Amino acid sequence: MKGIGLIVLLAVLFSACQVFLGPDPDTSPEGVLYSLWKDFNEIHAYIHIRMEYNEAFNNWEEVYAHYRNELSAGKMNLFDACGNMLGELADPHVNLYGTGGNIAIFDKAPYLYKRSSNYAVEREEFITIMKSYLMNGGITADNNMFLYGVLKSAPHIGYLYIPRFVDSNDPTGSYSWVETINETVNFFRGNTSALILDIRYNTGGVSQVMEYIAARFASVQTNYLMVSPKNGPGRDDFSSPMVYRVTPSETPYTKPVALLTNRASISAAEWFTLAMRNQPHVTHVGSATCGALSMRPVRPMINGWYYSISAYKVTDMNGKCYEGFGVRPHIEISGDEIDQWIVHPGSQLEEVLKWLN
């Protein structure tokens, strides 16, 4: 009788586990693909917006049906099916991390301005071109995080380039390097009457670093951003927004500033744009930013892979969302097509200088 009682007890416990934990997930290739699709359908903050820019499919359901058929027919392996499916969102904040170092990065946004180039090479050439416009090639601060100086053709106008808001060589380490911005601001306050603040090709980074720098160029305290995390499966299921604020700090630079952006100004660079463009002494110039403003949490898949996802709705203080099309400048300023450059960065800088003068 004791044996029978033990069997009954185990059966009850097993049933209870099934009730509380649910059935085992379907880890077949088709099951993994569906689970990933479902996660994005319920968690991604901008599925409907991202699909508006997709010319091949009408909606996210069509995307799933297509790649499920490709997988089932043996035309794609699981990693490629998952990766290509996520790639249809053209979201720079979405990555897929498989085993064995397999990483799929989805980068269909038109960042590049030079034909037959890639992002890293183009940005390095961009920096070289910018140095040629600065007196004595400019000054490079710690960790190559700031390039600054005065312009050869207009020594009364300062120039500051910020390539990112995180040290890519030590992204989780000390942020003490950012304090060098105080020395840079003091240089501009004593030597210039206006400033070009350039965040073209800025790939984003950490919001705390971004706000620390923004505070050195703010003349008034302003709320600039609202962030609402997804909290349910529906398209409009979001928590109440968190409000972000920039407050002047130290002795900020409050002379005229031209904030210069392009389509390669991404993520935290777009937060910086929203923080700066409402300051009374700042004018946003250049071309629109990328349009990828969400935070990007990393989540596990049922087969042990991981993905990053845009799970937060980000808007300005008027509730306007810039996902997919970017923050448009107050004054559109482009540049000439020179050599392989569709928009030559030096030519664009010269046009900004003409406007500033």
ROROVEX-816627 format. One record per residue (C-alpha): z, y, x; residue number from 1. Coordinates in steps of 0.001 Angstrom, whole numbers. Each point is the difference from the previous one (the first is absolute). Example, Ala and Ser with C-alpha at 12.3 -4.5 7.8 and 13.67 -1.06 7.14 Angstrom:
2
- 7800|-4500|12300|1 .
- -660|3440|1370|2 .
This chain:
357
- 0|0|0|1 .
- 780|2343|2882|2 .
- -3517|-595|1388|3 .
- -1575|790|-3331|4 .
- 2151|3137|-273|5 .
- -1129|1147|3446|6 .
- -3662|-523|-914|7 .
- 459|1997|-3202|8 .
- 1767|2800|1922|9 .
- -2801|175|2570|10 .
- -2589|96|-2739|11 .
- 1818|2896|-1682|12 .
- 307|1893|3275|13 .
- -3692|-539|772|14 .
- -919|1300|-3431|15 .
- 2233|3017|526|16 .
- -1732|734|3306|17 .
- -3350|-124|-1752|18 .
- 1317|2428|-2630|19 .
- 1358|2480|2548|20 .
- -2586|-357|2742|21 .
- -3058|-822|-2086|22 .
- -2692|-2529|850|23 .
- -1318|-296|3522|24 .
- -2838|2482|628|25 .
- -3565|-1238|126|26 .
- -782|104|3721|27 .
- -3540|-1300|-325|28 .
- -2601|2455|1352|29 .
- -848|1067|-3541|30 .
- 3698|377|-815|31 .
- 629|2170|3059|32 .
- -2968|2212|-829|33 .
- 1173|439|-3592|34 .
- 3573|760|1081|35 .
- -1258|2704|2359|36 .
- -2283|1470|-2654|37 .
- 2862|14|-2521|38 .
- 2351|1738|2449|39 .
- -2501|2799|534|40 .
- -766|189|-3700|41 .
- 3686|593|-753|42 .
- 1292|1813|3107|43 .
- -2828|2135|1420|44 .
- 477|3545|-1268|45 .
- -3684|956|-32|46 .
- -2041|-3070|-998|47 .
- -1825|1898|-2749|48 .
- -728|2987|2276|49 .
- -1202|-2137|2894|50 .
- -2298|-1981|-2286|51 .
- -1617|3215|-1251|52 .
- -1520|387|3471|53 .
- -1231|-3615|186|54 .
- -3731|-182|-670|55 .
- -206|-3821|-82|56 .
- 2635|-823|-2652|57 .
- 1139|1634|-3224|58 .
- 3642|-1034|215|59 .
- 2571|-2017|1935|60 .
- -493|-3022|-2267|61 .
- -3662|-223|1001|62 .
- 996|145|3653|63 .
- 2325|-2995|-426|64 .
- -2570|-2038|-1925|65 .
- -2619|551|2708|66 .
- 2162|-996|2960|67 .
- 1559|-2936|-1868|68 .
- -3516|-1351|-539|69 .
- -911|606|3657|70 .
- 3131|-1862|1100|71 .
- -435|-2901|-2427|72 .
- -3647|-417|987|73 .
- 959|-263|3675|74 .
- -1886|3158|936|75 .
- 3156|1591|1429|76 .
- 3221|-1261|1515|77 .
- 3287|1186|-1486|78 .
- 661|2778|2517|79 .
- -3463|1481|-435|80 .
- 182|-243|-3794|81 .
- 3387|1756|-60|82 .
- -1110|2567|2559|83 .
- -3304|816|-1657|84 .
- 1697|249|-3392|85 .
- 2520|2539|1316|86 .
- -2776|1784|1868|87 .
- -1579|939|-3326|88 .
- 2828|2520|-441|89 .
- -1051|1911|3143|90 .
- 3651|927|453|91 .
- 1009|867|3604|92 .
- 3592|-968|-809|93 .
- -935|-3584|-917|94 .
- 17|-2632|2760|95 .
- 112|-3801|-62|96 .
- 1993|-1858|2656|97 .
- -773|-3704|399|98 .
- 1306|-2582|2428|99 .
- -1246|-245|3556|100 .
- -362|3750|362|101 .
- -2655|340|-2711|102 .
- 67|3523|-1388|103 .
- -2399|1519|-2498|104 .
- -73|3807|-75|105 .
- -1906|1652|-2802|106 .
- -1577|3222|1099|107 .
- -2979|959|-2146|108 .
- 951|3661|-267|109 .
- -2448|2367|1757|110 .
- 2223|983|2930|111 .
- -2667|80|2660|112 .
- -2026|3081|773|113 .
- -1964|-1406|2924|114 .
- -2758|-2552|-395|115 .
- 330|-3365|1777|116 .
- 3653|646|815|117 .
- 3429|-1349|-894|118 .
- 3237|1748|-888|119 .
- 1821|-318|3343|120 .
- -2994|1037|2105|121 .
- -858|2869|-2322|122 .
- 3513|1425|57|123 .
- 199|-143|3802|124 .
- -3306|1863|257|125 .
- 1277|2464|-2590|126 .
- 3062|753|2168|127 .
- -2197|498|3071|128 .
- -2147|2480|-1934|129 .
- 3072|1900|-1231|130 .
- 1355|314|3558|131 .
- -3245|1662|1029|132 .
- 752|2865|-2409|133 .
- 3489|665|1383|134 .
- 1044|2174|2909|135 .
- 447|-2287|3024|136 .
- -572|-3033|-2206|137 .
- 3200|580|-1958|138 .
- 3407|-1628|387|139 .
- 742|-3610|-918|140 .
- 3603|-607|-1098|141 .
- 2122|-3144|348|142 .
- -1593|-3296|-1089|143 .
- -3302|1846|-525|144 .
- 1302|968|-3425|145 .
- -976|3677|168|146 .
- -2971|1772|1544|147 .
- 442|3762|-72|148 .
- -990|3273|1603|149 .
- -2023|3122|-695|150 .
- -3725|187|-577|151 .
- -2242|1131|2866|152 .
- -2080|2198|-2275|153 .
- 3039|1453|-1816|154 .
- 3164|-171|2139|155 .
- 2046|1601|-2767|156 .
- -577|-3041|-2225|157 .
- 1953|-3178|635|158 .
- -1152|-3559|-541|159 .
- 2167|-3066|-678|160 .
- -1320|-3517|-507|161 .
- 2308|-2709|-1406|162 .
- -1635|-3467|172|163 .
- 2693|-1861|-1966|164 .
- 3575|207|-1259|165 .
- 1270|-3078|1835|166 .
- -67|-1175|3614|167 .
- -2515|-2847|-263|168 .
- 1245|-1396|3315|169 .
- 3562|-259|-1355|170 .
- -160|332|-3813|171 .
- 3561|-1241|-619|172 .
- 1621|1721|2974|173 .
- 1545|3401|588|174 .
- -1476|3044|-1714|175 .
- 1389|2381|2609|176 .
- -3530|850|1134|177 .
- -573|1976|-3196|178 .
- 2526|2600|1150|179 .
- -2589|1269|2492|180 .
- -1602|1749|-2996|181 .
- 2726|2665|355|182 .
- -1246|913|3473|183 .
- -3562|56|-1311|184 .
- 904|2298|-2910|185 .
- 1813|2371|2370|186 .
- -3144|150|2126|187 .
- -2091|995|-3025|188 .
- 2525|2536|-1275|189 .
- -81|1829|3316|190 .
- -3713|-242|814|191 .
- -2077|-12|-3184|192 .
- -704|1985|-3144|193 .
- -1396|-2959|-1976|194 .
- -248|-3764|318|195 .
- -2446|-2820|-742|196 .
- 2072|-3069|-899|197 .
- -2369|-2958|311|198 .
- 770|-3384|-1587|199 .
- -3505|-1423|-46|200 .
- 94|-3681|1038|201 .
- 3741|-82|-667|202 .
- 725|-3579|-1096|203 .
- 3388|716|-1608|204 .
- 3380|-1367|954|205 .
- 3627|611|-1006|206 .
- 905|2508|-2717|207 .
- 3174|1121|1792|208 .
- -2020|899|3106|209 .
- -2597|1765|-2118|210 .
- 2650|2065|-1796|211 .
- 1747|876|3279|212 .
- -3267|1501|1258|213 .
- -877|1623|-3340|214 .
- 3377|1774|-11|215 .
- -1025|1819|3208|216 .
- -2963|1552|-1827|217 .
- 1656|705|-3359|218 .
- 1058|3483|-1061|219 .
- 1489|-985|-3375|220 .
- 1655|-3093|-1426|221 .
- -2345|-1843|-2369|222 .
- -192|-3276|-1872|223 .
- -3376|-1443|893|224 .
- -261|-3635|-1110|225 .
- 1121|-2507|-2641|226 .
- 128|-3741|698|227 .
- 413|-2582|-2785|228 .
- 405|-3713|884|229 .
- -1658|-2605|-2199|230 .
- 2665|-1717|-2123|231 .
- -1956|-2258|-2359|232 .
- -3325|-1793|-553|233 .
- -1589|2670|-2208|234 .
- -2337|2670|1323|235 .
- 2502|2732|-926|236 .
- 3212|-1782|980|237 .
- 1599|2321|2548|238 .
- 3560|1085|761|239 .
- 1047|3634|-195|240 .
- -1489|1947|2919|241 .
- 1794|819|3217|242 .
- -622|3605|1040|243 .
- -714|916|3629|244 .
- 792|3430|1401|245 .
- -752|1958|3159|246 .
- 2535|2564|1228|247 .
- -503|2497|2844|248 .
- 1878|-997|3140|249 .
- 769|1538|3389|250 .
- -2155|3147|356|251 .
- -3251|-1005|-1697|252 .
- -3495|1290|692|253 .
- -842|2264|-2930|254 .
- -3098|1824|1204|255 .
- -3348|-938|-1625|256 .
- -799|-3713|281|257 .
- -3301|-1757|-691|258 .
- 761|-3653|-805|259 .
- -3112|-1995|942|260 .
- -678|-3428|-1568|261 .
- -2843|-2467|-493|262 .
- -551|-3417|-1601|263 .
- 1789|-1610|2951|264 .
- 3271|1774|-899|265 .
- 1874|-2927|-1525|266 .
- 3283|-915|-1679|267 .
- 2903|2026|1494|268 .
- -2594|2543|1152|269 .
- -764|534|-3683|270 .
- 3702|416|-766|271 .
- 84|2591|2781|272 .
- -2994|1707|-1604|273 .
- 1792|277|-3343|274 .
- 3168|1219|1721|275 .
- -1877|2725|1892|276 .
- -2690|1222|-2356|277 .
- 2447|1651|-2421|278 .
- 1655|2064|2724|279 .
- -986|3667|-453|280 .
- -1276|422|3578|281 .
- -2016|-3275|90|282 .
- -3620|-445|-1090|283 .
- -1395|-3508|-250|284 .
- -3525|-109|1484|285 .
- -2579|-2578|1071|286 .
- -885|-2919|-2241|287 .
- 1904|-2285|-2375|288 .
- 2516|-2526|1283|289 .
- -367|-3781|-354|290 .
- 1789|-573|-3297|291 .
- 2497|-2736|989|292 .
- 3488|1382|-640|293 .
- 2123|-2948|-1121|294 .
- 2792|-1624|1960|295 .
- -1024|-3509|1113|296 .
- 2650|-2732|-320|297 .
- -767|-3431|1477|298 .
- 479|-2981|-2330|299 .
- -187|-3798|450|300 .
- -2580|-2290|-1571|301 .
- 810|-3460|-1367|302 .
- -1726|-1693|2959|303 .
- 1913|1894|2700|304 .
- -2538|2763|634|305 .
- 828|3670|-548|306 .
- -1740|3067|-1382|307 .
- 646|3730|-124|308 .
- -555|1837|-3257|309 .
- -39|3501|-1482|310 .
- 2940|-410|-2387|311 .
- 967|3646|-548|312 .
- -1632|2728|-2056|313 .
- -77|3229|2003|314 .
- -821|3352|-1588|315 .
- 464|3683|701|316 .
- 2622|1961|-1932|317 .
- -2471|552|-2851|318 .
- -469|-3752|-405|319 .
- -3486|-17|1530|320 .
- -991|-3226|1747|321 .
- -2345|130|3017|322 .
- -555|-3720|492|323 .
- -3560|-902|914|324 .
- -1415|3522|344|325 .
- 2556|1858|2113|326 .
- 1489|3480|74|327 .
- -2745|2592|-86|328 .
- 489|3078|2201|329 .
- 413|3542|-1278|330 .
- -3106|902|2015|331 .
- -2689|-2600|781|332 .
- -1146|395|3602|333 .
- -2363|-2529|1497|334 .
- -1923|-18|3268|335 .
- -3447|-634|1374|336 .
- -1691|-3345|606|337 .
- -233|-317|3794|338 .
- -1228|-3054|1931|339 .
- 1501|-3043|-1736|340 .
- 2675|2031|-1802|341 .
- -589|484|-3724|342 .
- 2634|2759|146|343 .
- 685|1026|3582|344 .
- 3772|659|377|345 .
- -561|2904|2413|346 .
- -2478|1629|-2329|347 .
- 2481|-319|-2852|348 .
- 2713|1577|2165|349 .
- -2322|2918|820|350 .
- -623|577|-3711|351 .
- 3750|31|-661|352 .
- 452|2487|2831|353 .
- -2646|2279|-1525|354 .
- 1804|-113|-3321|355 .
- 3390|592|1619|356 .
- -1282|3003|1930|357 .
